[in-house]
């Protein structure tokens, strides 16, 4: 029997009331990540791939972590700066633009990555893939009134 949770999560992800609960969702996800040392997240419980992205603060240089839905892409990961439909890009996007070397934690394993922001035709192609993968991005883009930044995180040796 197939896991029904990914389909349910994709439906819920297109509901505005879910975006309004983002603060509670983010806090709960942080607690899960901390308690289970990166092996469990809300997105993971829903049967969807996620990463814990750790960037360096663009001003402070201090490590900053956030849990994100991700689209597996070969040996890398694609993440979107949707910021739950807010008008401003999330802080981690500014950090990656300033310091593209970062770390993702996947299933408790830390992986060094280098970020590359997509633009133009490459952005449009990936955007179509992302909408098929997570339809909620369309609602978040419309609510935010901005293009959502897309980053490919590629493991570095």
Helices and strands as residue ranges (DSSP letters): H 5-12, H 16-20, H 22-35, H 42-45, E 50-56, E 63-69, E 71-73, E 76-80, G 83-85, H 91-98, E 101-106, E 109-117, H 120-133, H 136-144, E 150-155
